Amino acid sequence: MKYTSIDKIVRGFLLQRRWPVHFYVECIAYAQRCFAELHFDTLKNVRTVPLSLNSYGAAQLPCDYLDYCKIGVMAGNMIRPIYQRQGINRLNNIDQATGQKVPYPSDDSNYIYSSWAMGNFSWFNDRGEFTGRMYGMTATPGAGFKILPERGEIQLEGCAGTNIIVMEYISDGSECDNATMVSPYAISAIEAFMLWKYKENSRSYSPGEREVAKREWIRQHDILRGRLNDLTTEDIKQSYRRHTHGSLKG
């Protein structure tokens, strides 16, 4: 797939406006802000990375992390999902002797209850058939996770069966380990955003000119969303056809 860079967009914008390079720093700040804003719900840059768990079952969040899509462990060609558990303690467990972070002791009460319940044969008849009546039983909990933004970590609880987890997350597109890659569809939107912000922060333009620039940014943003939308006319027709069927009339 073809990409461009913020640097090329800004330089091309200055050439079109016939502005000197002295405006480069201001414009690239606007472009970077627009680029991050577009990744919230328009460009939807989803990245997949493996994360290594440390000694207390946590992993460092990527520097460009915004929100997660899916977290799991590798199982062949599939990703076995791990589910969020809100009850995970946000505080670190500190070993009083060494002052190091250590994992919390596991709670085996659910496992003990499950073992006792399955060993009670009063729920089976004389032919070995299960008769139910295991009221109030809960599933044996597996691994769970909780995102901790204040620590910049994802904390796991339970047994994931591996020291490496896989995270699919939404990126702001400005990861510190790679150059920014911009879709060509977004060039006009970024240029309109730069012009709007420049006029908004300049005393040389009237409120009317600023409003026109803002409306142009909104228009270009709408065009970008339309270009990225993969919904086709055939998809709409199929949606109607799937929910239309014949039935007997009385």
ZADO-1210 file (C-alpha; in nm, 4 decimals, padded with zeros to 6 digits):
<atoms>
<atom x="00.0000" y="00.0000" z="00.0000" code="MET" pos="1"/>
<atom x="00.1224" y="00.3473" z="-00.0858" code="LYS" pos="2"/>
<atom x="00.1874" y="00.5961" z="00.1945" code="TYR" pos="3"/>
<atom x="00.3199" y="00.9469" z="00.2255" code="THR" pos="4"/>
<atom x="00.4693" y="01.1368" z="00.5200" code="SER" pos="5"/>
<atom x="00.3715" y="01.4442" z="00.7191" code="ILE" pos="6"/>
<atom x="00.6922" y="01.6149" z="00.6078" code="ASP" pos="7"/>
<atom x="00.5960" y="01.5818" z="00.2399" code="LYS" pos="8"/>
<atom x="00.2423" y="01.7047" z="00.3068" code="ILE" pos="9"/>
<atom x="00.3657" y="02.0137" z="00.4932" code="VAL" pos="10"/>
<atom x="00.6276" y="02.1005" z="00.2308" code="ARG" pos="11"/>
<atom x="00.3729" y="02.0567" z="-00.0475" code="GLY" pos="12"/>
<atom x="00.1261" y="02.2752" z="00.1427" code="PHE" pos="13"/>
<atom x="00.3859" y="02.5547" z="00.1786" code="LEU" pos="14"/>
<atom x="00.4701" y="02.5369" z="-00.1927" code="LEU" pos="15"/>
<atom x="00.1031" y="02.5618" z="-00.2919" code="GLN" pos="16"/>
<atom x="00.0547" y="02.8658" z="-00.0675" code="ARG" pos="17"/>
<atom x="00.3908" y="03.0127" z="-00.1785" code="ARG" pos="18"/>
<atom x="00.4906" y="03.0509" z="00.1839" code="TRP" pos="19"/>
<atom x="00.8562" y="03.0466" z="00.2909" code="PRO" pos="20"/>
<atom x="01.0033" y="02.7607" z="00.4938" code="VAL" pos="21"/>
<atom x="00.9829" y="02.9772" z="00.8067" code="HIS" pos="22"/>
<atom x="00.6224" y="02.8575" z="00.8450" code="PHE" pos="23"/>
<atom x="00.7347" y="02.4917" z="00.8493" code="TYR" pos="24"/>
<atom x="00.7516" y="02.4434" z="01.2283" code="VAL" pos="25"/>
<atom x="00.4074" y="02.5943" z="01.2886" code="GLU" pos="26"/>
<atom x="00.2446" y="02.3988" z="01.0075" code="CYS" pos="27"/>
<atom x="00.3979" y="02.0654" z="01.1014" code="ILE" pos="28"/>
<atom x="00.2639" y="02.1103" z="01.4552" code="ALA" pos="29"/>
<atom x="-00.0858" y="02.1567" z="01.3103" code="TYR" pos="30"/>
<atom x="-00.0393" y="01.8585" z="01.0777" code="ALA" pos="31"/>
<atom x="00.0731" y="01.6324" z="01.3612" code="GLN" pos="32"/>
<atom x="-00.2262" y="01.7363" z="01.5700" code="ARG" pos="33"/>
<atom x="-00.4621" y="01.6623" z="01.2813" code="CYS" pos="34"/>
<atom x="-00.2936" y="01.3286" z="01.2151" code="PHE" pos="35"/>
<atom x="-00.3472" y="01.2175" z="01.5746" code="ALA" pos="36"/>
<atom x="-00.7072" y="01.3448" z="01.5705" code="GLU" pos="37"/>
<atom x="-00.7903" y="01.1488" z="01.2543" code="LEU" pos="38"/>
<atom x="-00.6681" y="00.8262" z="01.4138" code="HIS" pos="39"/>
<atom x="-00.9285" y="00.8434" z="01.6886" code="PHE" pos="40"/>
<atom x="-01.2220" y="00.7367" z="01.4692" code="ASP" pos="41"/>
<atom x="-01.1428" y="00.7939" z="01.0996" code="THR" pos="42"/>
<atom x="-00.8144" y="00.6377" z="00.9871" code="LEU" pos="43"/>
<atom x="-00.8424" y="00.3596" z="01.2493" code="LYS" pos="44"/>
<atom x="-00.4815" y="00.2536" z="01.2474" code="ASN" pos="45"/>
<atom x="-00.4889" y="-00.0884" z="01.4169" code="VAL" pos="46"/>
<atom x="-00.1551" y="-00.2441" z="01.5101" code="ARG" pos="47"/>
<atom x="-00.0738" y="-00.5899" z="01.6431" code="THR" pos="48"/>
<atom x="00.2255" y="-00.6437" z="01.8708" code="VAL" pos="49"/>
<atom x="00.3494" y="-00.9198" z="02.1024" code="PRO" pos="50"/>
<atom x="00.4056" y="-00.8084" z="02.4628" code="LEU" pos="51"/>
<atom x="00.6329" y="-00.9875" z="02.7089" code="SER" pos="52"/>
<atom x="00.5104" y="-01.0266" z="03.0657" code="LEU" pos="53"/>
<atom x="00.7460" y="-00.9288" z="03.3468" code="ASN" pos="54"/>
<atom x="00.8001" y="-01.0997" z="03.6822" code="SER" pos="55"/>
<atom x="00.4697" y="-00.9787" z="03.8303" code="TYR" pos="56"/>
<atom x="00.2525" y="-01.0550" z="03.5258" code="GLY" pos="57"/>
<atom x="00.2389" y="-00.7102" z="03.3641" code="ALA" pos="58"/>
<atom x="00.3464" y="-00.5751" z="03.0241" code="ALA" pos="59"/>
<atom x="00.4395" y="-00.2241" z="02.9118" code="GLN" pos="60"/>
<atom x="00.1851" y="-00.0514" z="02.6878" code="LEU" pos="61"/>
<atom x="00.3134" y="00.0666" z="02.3468" code="PRO" pos="62"/>
<atom x="00.4085" y="00.4349" z="02.3290" code="CYS" pos="63"/>
<atom x="00.1399" y="00.5057" z="02.0640" code="ASP" pos="64"/>
<atom x="-00.1394" y="00.3167" z="02.2434" code="TYR" pos="65"/>
<atom x="-00.4870" y="00.4747" z="02.2445" code="LEU" pos="66"/>
<atom x="-00.7291" y="00.1882" z="02.3095" code="ASP" pos="67"/>
<atom x="-00.7270" y="-00.1900" z="02.2773" code="TYR" pos="68"/>
<atom x="-00.9261" y="-00.3976" z="02.0288" code="CYS" pos="69"/>
<atom x="-00.8352" y="-00.7501" z="02.1361" code="LYS" pos="70"/>
<atom x="-00.5909" y="-00.9123" z="02.3778" code="ILE" pos="71"/>
<atom x="-00.5086" y="-01.2813" z="02.3813" code="GLY" pos="72"/>
<atom x="-00.2479" y="-01.5548" z="02.3553" code="VAL" pos="73"/>
<atom x="-00.1259" y="-01.7322" z="02.0440" code="MET" pos="74"/>
<atom x="-00.2838" y="-02.0698" z="01.9750" code="ALA" pos="75"/>
<atom x="-00.1448" y="-02.1795" z="01.6402" code="GLY" pos="76"/>
<atom x="-00.2849" y="-01.9521" z="01.3714" code="ASN" pos="77"/>
<atom x="-00.5536" y="-01.8201" z="01.6074" code="MET" pos="78"/>
<atom x="-00.5582" y="-01.5763" z="01.8985" code="ILE" pos="79"/>
<atom x="-00.7302" y="-01.7125" z="02.2089" code="ARG" pos="80"/>
<atom x="-00.8892" y="-01.4051" z="02.3723" code="PRO" pos="81"/>
<atom x="-00.8312" y="-01.2908" z="02.7305" code="ILE" pos="82"/>
<atom x="-01.1158" y="-01.0996" z="02.8873" code="TYR" pos="83"/>
<atom x="-01.1142" y="-00.7852" z="03.0962" code="GLN" pos="84"/>
<atom x="-01.1557" y="-00.8221" z="03.4731" code="ARG" pos="85"/>
<atom x="-01.2426" y="-00.5005" z="03.6543" code="GLN" pos="86"/>
<atom x="-01.1640" y="-00.6454" z="03.9961" code="GLY" pos="87"/>
<atom x="-00.7874" y="-00.6612" z="03.9406" code="ILE" pos="88"/>
<atom x="-00.5986" y="-00.4560" z="04.1995" code="ASN" pos="89"/>
<atom x="-00.4501" y="-00.1375" z="04.0542" code="ARG" pos="90"/>
<atom x="-00.1774" y="-00.1296" z="04.3215" code="LEU" pos="91"/>
<atom x="00.1514" y="-00.3158" z="04.2967" code="ASN" pos="92"/>
<atom x="00.2339" y="-00.5876" z="04.5486" code="ASN" pos="93"/>
<atom x="00.5660" y="-00.4940" z="04.7097" code="ILE" pos="94"/>
<atom x="00.7870" y="-00.7496" z="04.8828" code="ASP" pos="95"/>
<atom x="00.8656" y="-00.5947" z="05.2221" code="GLN" pos="96"/>
<atom x="01.2013" y="-00.7728" z="05.2438" code="ALA" pos="97"/>
<atom x="01.3439" y="-00.6759" z="04.9041" code="THR" pos="98"/>
<atom x="01.1265" y="-00.3788" z="04.8017" code="GLY" pos="99"/>
<atom x="01.0655" y="-00.5438" z="04.4612" code="GLN" pos="100"/>
<atom x="00.7337" y="-00.5786" z="04.2804" code="LYS" pos="101"/>
<atom x="00.6006" y="-00.9341" z="04.3090" code="VAL" pos="102"/>
<atom x="00.2805" y="-01.1026" z="04.1881" code="PRO" pos="103"/>
<atom x="-00.0148" y="-01.1333" z="04.4201" code="TYR" pos="104"/>
<atom x="-00.0881" y="-01.4838" z="04.5566" code="PRO" pos="105"/>
<atom x="-00.3541" y="-01.6649" z="04.3525" code="SER" pos="106"/>
<atom x="-00.7036" y="-01.7193" z="04.4898" code="ASP" pos="107"/>
<atom x="-00.7832" y="-02.0920" z="04.4576" code="ASP" pos="108"/>
<atom x="-01.1235" y="-02.0819" z="04.6274" code="SER" pos="109"/>
<atom x="-01.3108" y="-02.1156" z="04.2984" code="ASN" pos="110"/>
<atom x="-01.1014" y="-02.4113" z="04.1914" code="TYR" pos="111"/>
<atom x="-01.1559" y="-02.5870" z="04.5269" code="ILE" pos="112"/>
<atom x="-01.5309" y="-02.5304" z="04.5039" code="TYR" pos="113"/>
<atom x="-01.5398" y="-02.6700" z="04.1500" code="SER" pos="114"/>
<atom x="-01.3453" y="-02.9815" z="04.2507" code="SER" pos="115"/>
<atom x="-01.5778" y="-03.0459" z="04.5464" code="TRP" pos="116"/>
<atom x="-01.8902" y="-02.9978" z="04.3349" code="ALA" pos="117"/>
<atom x="-01.7762" y="-03.2314" z="04.0579" code="MET" pos="118"/>
<atom x="-01.6888" y="-03.4954" z="04.3194" code="GLY" pos="119"/>
<atom x="-02.0382" y="-03.5004" z="04.4667" code="ASN" pos="120"/>
<atom x="-02.2068" y="-03.7916" z="04.2887" code="PHE" pos="121"/>
<atom x="-02.5535" y="-03.7168" z="04.4281" code="SER" pos="122"/>
<atom x="-02.6246" y="-03.5323" z="04.1013" code="TRP" pos="123"/>
<atom x="-02.5986" y="-03.8543" z="03.8972" code="PHE" pos="124"/>
<atom x="-02.8619" y="-04.1275" z="03.8783" code="ASN" pos="125"/>
<atom x="-02.8063" y="-04.5033" z="03.8946" code="ASP" pos="126"/>
<atom x="-02.7373" y="-04.5164" z="03.5197" code="ARG" pos="127"/>
<atom x="-02.4580" y="-04.2566" z="03.5451" code="GLY" pos="128"/>
<atom x="-02.6643" y="-03.9800" z="03.3826" code="GLU" pos="129"/>
<atom x="-02.6137" y="-03.6254" z="03.5025" code="PHE" pos="130"/>
<atom x="-02.9312" y="-03.4838" z="03.6579" code="THR" pos="131"/>
<atom x="-02.8241" y="-03.1200" z="03.6979" code="GLY" pos="132"/>
<atom x="-02.9116" y="-02.9280" z="04.0144" code="ARG" pos="133"/>
<atom x="-02.5652" y="-02.7694" z="04.0387" code="MET" pos="134"/>
<atom x="-02.7212" y="-02.4388" z="04.1347" code="TYR" pos="135"/>
<atom x="-02.4999" y="-02.1343" z="04.1849" code="GLY" pos="136"/>
<atom x="-02.1945" y="-02.2880" z="04.0162" code="MET" pos="137"/>
<atom x="-01.9612" y="-02.0531" z="03.8323" code="THR" pos="138"/>
<atom x="-01.7166" y="-02.1231" z="03.5533" code="ALA" pos="139"/>
<atom x="-01.3555" y="-02.1788" z="03.6472" code="THR" pos="140"/>
<atom x="-01.1894" y="-01.8416" z="03.5842" code="PRO" pos="141"/>
<atom x="-00.9078" y="-01.8190" z="03.3350" code="GLY" pos="142"/>
<atom x="-00.6653" y="-01.5371" z="03.2706" code="ALA" pos="143"/>
<atom x="-00.7995" y="-01.1829" z="03.2921" code="GLY" pos="144"/>
<atom x="-00.6461" y="-00.8406" z="03.2260" code="PHE" pos="145"/>
<atom x="-00.6887" y="-00.4774" z="03.3192" code="LYS" pos="146"/>
<atom x="-00.5443" y="-00.1700" z="03.1456" code="ILE" pos="147"/>
<atom x="-00.3698" y="00.0585" z="03.3958" code="LEU" pos="148"/>
<atom x="-00.2979" y="00.3939" z="03.2235" code="PRO" pos="149"/>
<atom x="-00.1457" y="00.5485" z="03.5365" code="GLU" pos="150"/>
<atom x="00.1224" y="00.2781" z="03.5342" code="ARG" pos="151"/>
<atom x="00.1456" y="00.2548" z="03.1558" code="GLY" pos="152"/>
<atom x="00.0924" y="-00.1203" z="03.1864" code="GLU" pos="153"/>
<atom x="-00.1508" y="-00.4003" z="03.1223" code="ILE" pos="154"/>
<atom x="-00.1822" y="-00.6240" z="03.4290" code="GLN" pos="155"/>
<atom x="-00.2746" y="-00.9908" z="03.3953" code="LEU" pos="156"/>
<atom x="-00.4404" y="-01.2066" z="03.6584" code="GLU" pos="157"/>
<atom x="-00.4636" y="-01.5818" z="03.6437" code="GLY" pos="158"/>
<atom x="-00.2763" y="-01.8195" z="03.4178" code="CYS" pos="159"/>
<atom x="-00.2381" y="-01.7222" z="03.0536" code="ALA" pos="160"/>
<atom x="-00.0191" y="-02.0279" z="02.9855" code="GLY" pos="161"/>
<atom x="00.2581" y="-01.8197" z="02.8308" code="THR" pos="162"/>
<atom x="00.4892" y="-01.5272" z="02.9001" code="ASN" pos="163"/>
<atom x="00.3878" y="-01.3496" z="02.5781" code="ILE" pos="164"/>
<atom x="00.0482" y="-01.2006" z="02.4961" code="ILE" pos="165"/>
<atom x="-00.0736" y="-01.0472" z="02.1703" code="VAL" pos="166"/>
<atom x="-00.2396" y="-00.7049" z="02.1678" code="MET" pos="167"/>
<atom x="-00.4405" y="-00.5505" z="01.8854" code="GLU" pos="168"/>
<atom x="-00.4761" y="-00.1810" z="01.9608" code="TYR" pos="169"/>
<atom x="-00.5619" y="00.1535" z="01.8036" code="ILE" pos="170"/>
<atom x="-00.2534" y="00.3658" z="01.7391" code="SER" pos="171"/>
<atom x="-00.2308" y="00.7420" z="01.7038" code="ASP" pos="172"/>
<atom x="00.0024" y="00.6817" z="01.4082" code="GLY" pos="173"/>
<atom x="00.3036" y="00.8505" z="01.5687" code="SER" pos="174"/>
<atom x="00.4832" y="00.5532" z="01.7188" code="GLU" pos="175"/>
<atom x="00.8321" y="00.6379" z="01.8444" code="CYS" pos="176"/>
<atom x="00.9967" y="00.3433" z="01.6670" code="ASP" pos="177"/>
<atom x="00.8836" y="00.4198" z="01.3137" code="ASN" pos="178"/>
<atom x="00.8287" y="00.7066" z="01.0706" code="ALA" pos="179"/>
<atom x="00.4721" y="00.8309" z="01.0368" code="THR" pos="180"/>
<atom x="00.2851" y="00.6803" z="00.7416" code="MET" pos="181"/>
<atom x="-00.0093" y="00.8791" z="00.6078" code="VAL" pos="182"/>
<atom x="-00.2732" y="00.7476" z="00.3706" code="SER" pos="183"/>
<atom x="-00.2911" y="00.9589" z="00.0505" code="PRO" pos="184"/>
<atom x="-00.6669" y="00.9870" z="00.1104" code="TYR" pos="185"/>
<atom x="-00.5937" y="01.2114" z="00.4106" code="ALA" pos="186"/>
<atom x="-00.3721" y="01.4689" z="00.2356" code="ILE" pos="187"/>
<atom x="-00.6481" y="01.7179" z="00.1522" code="SER" pos="188"/>
<atom x="-00.7993" y="01.6879" z="00.4997" code="ALA" pos="189"/>
<atom x="-00.4653" y="01.7583" z="00.6697" code="ILE" pos="190"/>
<atom x="-00.3996" y="02.0566" z="00.4419" code="GLU" pos="191"/>
<atom x="-00.7450" y="02.1997" z="00.5205" code="ALA" pos="192"/>
<atom x="-00.6837" y="02.1515" z="00.8926" code="PHE" pos="193"/>
<atom x="-00.3470" y="02.3317" z="00.8738" code="MET" pos="194"/>
<atom x="-00.5000" y="02.6274" z="00.6906" code="LEU" pos="195"/>
<atom x="-00.7884" y="02.6498" z="00.9383" code="TRP" pos="196"/>
<atom x="-00.5625" y="02.6420" z="01.2436" code="LYS" pos="197"/>
<atom x="-00.3231" y="02.8945" z="01.0893" code="TYR" pos="198"/>
<atom x="-00.6046" y="03.1420" z="01.0217" code="LYS" pos="199"/>
<atom x="-00.7604" y="03.0770" z="01.3619" code="GLU" pos="200"/>
<atom x="-00.4363" y="03.1674" z="01.5392" code="ASN" pos="201"/>
<atom x="-00.3547" y="03.4662" z="01.3218" code="SER" pos="202"/>
<atom x="-00.4788" y="03.8228" z="01.3683" code="ARG" pos="203"/>
<atom x="-00.4625" y="03.8877" z="00.9940" code="SER" pos="204"/>
<atom x="-00.7886" y="03.7090" z="00.9149" code="TYR" pos="205"/>
<atom x="-01.1463" y="03.8037" z="00.9891" code="SER" pos="206"/>
<atom x="-01.3950" y="03.5794" z="01.1712" code="PRO" pos="207"/>
<atom x="-01.5648" y="03.5128" z="00.8380" code="GLY" pos="208"/>
<atom x="-01.2433" y="03.3871" z="00.6778" code="GLU" pos="209"/>
<atom x="-01.1769" y="03.1630" z="00.9777" code="ARG" pos="210"/>
<atom x="-01.5272" y="03.0182" z="00.9551" code="GLU" pos="211"/>
<atom x="-01.4841" y="02.9453" z="00.5825" code="VAL" pos="212"/>
<atom x="-01.1568" y="02.7648" z="00.6567" code="ALA" pos="213"/>
<atom x="-01.3245" y="02.5635" z="00.9330" code="LYS" pos="214"/>
<atom x="-01.6098" y="02.4602" z="00.7030" code="ARG" pos="215"/>
<atom x="-01.3590" y="02.3514" z="00.4391" code="GLU" pos="216"/>
<atom x="-01.1852" y="02.1294" z="00.6969" code="TRP" pos="217"/>
<atom x="-01.5204" y="01.9730" z="00.7900" code="ILE" pos="218"/>
<atom x="-01.5987" y="01.9133" z="00.4223" code="ARG" pos="219"/>
<atom x="-01.2628" y="01.7504" z="00.3539" code="GLN" pos="220"/>
<atom x="-01.3031" y="01.5373" z="00.6652" code="HIS" pos="221"/>
<atom x="-01.6412" y="01.4159" z="00.5393" code="ASP" pos="222"/>
<atom x="-01.4869" y="01.3338" z="00.1997" code="ILE" pos="223"/>
<atom x="-01.2113" y="01.1362" z="00.3751" code="LEU" pos="224"/>
<atom x="-01.4640" y="00.9360" z="00.5776" code="ARG" pos="225"/>
<atom x="-01.6567" y="00.8618" z="00.2594" code="GLY" pos="226"/>
<atom x="-01.3449" y="00.7403" z="00.0793" code="ARG" pos="227"/>
<atom x="-01.2550" y="00.5095" z="00.3663" code="LEU" pos="228"/>
<atom x="-01.6065" y="00.3670" z="00.3999" code="ASN" pos="229"/>
<atom x="-01.6132" y="00.0252" z="00.2311" code="ASP" pos="230"/>
<atom x="-01.9945" y="00.0033" z="00.2277" code="LEU" pos="231"/>
<atom x="-02.1180" y="-00.0462" z="-00.1288" code="THR" pos="232"/>
<atom x="-02.4586" y="-00.0335" z="-00.2979" code="THR" pos="233"/>
<atom x="-02.4524" y="-00.4117" z="-00.3246" code="GLU" pos="234"/>
<atom x="-02.3984" y="-00.4430" z="00.0512" code="ASP" pos="235"/>
<atom x="-02.7098" y="-00.2299" z="00.1146" code="ILE" pos="236"/>
<atom x="-02.9148" y="-00.4427" z="-00.1276" code="LYS" pos="237"/>
<atom x="-02.7979" y="-00.7648" z="00.0376" code="GLN" pos="238"/>
<atom x="-02.8937" y="-00.6259" z="00.3778" code="SER" pos="239"/>
<atom x="-03.2510" y="-00.5684" z="00.2599" code="TYR" pos="240"/>
<atom x="-03.2695" y="-00.9074" z="00.0870" code="ARG" pos="241"/>
<atom x="-03.1482" y="-01.0995" z="00.3917" code="ARG" pos="242"/>
<atom x="-03.4322" y="-00.9571" z="00.6013" code="HIS" pos="243"/>
<atom x="-03.7053" y="-01.0055" z="00.3401" code="THR" pos="244"/>
<atom x="-03.8643" y="-01.3481" z="00.3022" code="HIS" pos="245"/>
<atom x="-04.1944" y="-01.5071" z="00.2182" code="GLY" pos="246"/>
<atom x="-04.4298" y="-01.6407" z="00.4836" code="SER" pos="247"/>
<atom x="-04.7649" y="-01.8206" z="00.4972" code="LEU" pos="248"/>
<atom x="-05.0711" y="-01.5998" z="00.5230" code="LYS" pos="249"/>
<atom x="-05.3745" y="-01.7115" z="00.7199" code="GLY" pos="250"/>
</atoms>
